């Protein structure tokens, strides 16, 4: 309707500059699978990224042409979009990306966010869930709360072998934590051992 409210964020840019910005953000997202930007940019880039993944799942000549027109470096990313990413999200009906608010990164305190592809190697929900469950097991807690159960399901539902991968991630975190504690203990004991050795030498003299 003419004169109606805009259904997207202008991002304080003219149309051509806005499109170039979003294309650049989405190109970086598909390449790195996780980017940090401002909250409004992340939300707008998320819409374009979801569209791209849908094009990849269609896997037609028309969808390839559409994807090529969006990417800044199509020849480097088209094989990934229509290969590993299409296979990763084959059974997922939607929600291929996630936006997470983070502390402001810039001096102007602009609201910042992380835009990431879900079910990938940089999926923060998966990583945070593994860390929380690892901490609980270290304290002897094996019964999951309702929230933990929900997060576990979200992190593993559409990930191939998700439950086994989550268990492996939990054990990895527990081993890393044990190594860190061992290192901290050693760093505390070494000065004490040196001091004891000095005292022993003095007493021998």
Secondary structure, 3 states (H helix, E strand, C coil): CCCCCCCCCCCCCCHHHHHHHHHHHHHHHHHHCEEEEEHHHHHHHHHHHHHHHHHHHHCCHHHHHHHHHHCCCHHHHHHHHHHHHHHHCCCCCCCCEEEEEECCCCCCCCCEEEEEECCCCCCHHHHHHHHHHHHHHHCCCCCCCHHHHHHHHHHHCCCCCHHHHHHHHHHHHHHHHHHHHHHHHHHHHHHHHHHHHHHHHHHHC
